[in-house]
């Protein structure tokens, strides 16, 4: 199903003249340096295609013949490759590293020359190919040493050729390009035949599928979703790709489509924890890119884009636009994670645009909670997840947590229980209930309750709920009030009861709250404003009346409710600051 959807996406993009993917036998490749030669094969210049500064330099991408699978042996690309193959110059190695053997360098260069000589006669007659062959026959590496880019060439970058006066590379010239496509077609039909799992027809089976690149954490040279390199993975004495027969052209199509989705700067790619996640649909829809803006971090040059996309989505749902337009369009979500030399499928979701839109809106409604004016209205998924990680580092997000959370959002299912545990644990460890953590806990509890009781209404509200009688929620409110009393009795205090007692108060209330209540009486007596003292005593009485006896311990969910009760009450204090509560005190 995954490969079929990617194959169909390739066919869809091929039909788009403005955004077509590479034809069979070609790929887009960053080529840092272009060797410009004249008709006699003499070098004119070596153009540096990179833009930017320092390590951020990025080379321009060109359409070139598809790369071969690089192994420990000698394997060269056609009309482009690194400097060792193209020019026969050894790469510069760092101190202590083994230098490339001269015999291997010569073998690589000769292989590059022979590969060009294997082109069909019509391609060999092309002026550009003839110029390249003359250049290689008369190559003088000593002359290259005098070039300003010599040091750059020793770093072994990719190189290709362009004929002076032309705009395209030699490999892009019409006659050459047609010949390469014909060679690719002939090679596809020359191998072992079998029934392709994607198309269902008999064709030449791909022995080694093209590499998938762009998966964060995987090998930079690329990895595979489908590969067989040990006897334990094989069956019926079949070798490598024959164990999962896919034709050469379909294999090229699905890998090209996936590499396009995973490319650097792709608007359809999102990094969720260790999962590189891509989104696409069976036909063009703005949701393909909007979903990345919705879940991703706001970009620096357009910080309001995420909020605007979420608001537009809410509006589209309320006005029924997705029902009228492409609500039934199938939508695909694929999460990939590195796994040694292979790529693991972390999750796979097939839905519709309409269902996806409704589930995303539901997610933002579930995590909506009161917050400061300067804080974002809609929290990105990354910010939610990183709030549960040790030291706030993305590397510390548990491997499966990100994928499980995104899957729950897309399915409108309860968030993983490990997410609630991670948020509660971070709060206890750091004794800080942040906006993202409170939003996560609220969403976890409300979704779990809705899943167990479809008729249940929202349990935890956006802001303070005085009518909520849950022990955990009321104890959290009580703890916030006791802390506020301590702060006002001791202005400028460095550490409050939260720093010392939060963990035990939220897990074993009976062991802590009697002591804290006794301590609060001492703090209340220190308040200069007696009206303020009366208001605090009244608020304490209202909260404690709904508790009764302090429970010996709280469950994980009630510890979450404790955090929300504390957070709501603190936010309510900020909201009333300088108005209702203090005004009442002054009038007493």
DAMOBEL-V691311 format. One record per run of one state. SS is the DSSP state (helix for helix, strand for strand, loop for the rest). FROM is the first residue (numbers start at 1). LEN is the number of residues. If there is no record, write none. Layout:
ss/from/len
SS/FROM/LEN
SS/FROM/LEN
//
This chain:
ss/from/len
loop/1/1
helix/2/13
loop/15/11
strand/26/5
loop/31/2
strand/33/5
loop/38/5
strand/43/6
loop/49/2
strand/51/1
loop/52/2
helix/54/3
loop/57/1
strand/58/1
loop/59/2
strand/61/5
loop/66/14
strand/80/3
helix/83/4
loop/87/15
helix/102/16
loop/118/3
helix/121/4
loop/125/2
helix/127/11
loop/138/3
helix/141/5
loop/146/4
helix/150/4
loop/154/4
strand/158/6
loop/164/6
helix/170/3
loop/173/1
helix/174/17
loop/191/2
strand/193/3
loop/196/6
strand/202/4
loop/206/6
strand/212/1
loop/213/10
strand/223/2
loop/225/6
helix/231/3
loop/234/6
helix/240/5
loop/245/2
strand/247/1
helix/248/15
loop/263/6
strand/269/4
loop/273/2
strand/275/7
loop/282/5
helix/287/9
loop/296/3
strand/299/1
loop/300/2
strand/302/1
loop/303/2
helix/305/15
loop/320/1
helix/321/4
loop/325/5
strand/330/10
loop/340/2
strand/342/11
helix/353/14
loop/367/14
helix/381/6
loop/387/3
helix/390/3
loop/393/1
helix/394/3
loop/397/2
helix/399/13
loop/412/5
helix/417/14
loop/431/4
helix/435/18
loop/453/18
helix/471/19
loop/490/7
helix/497/11
loop/508/1
helix/509/3
loop/512/1
helix/513/13
loop/526/4
helix/530/16
loop/546/10
helix/556/21
loop/577/3
helix/580/8
loop/588/1
//
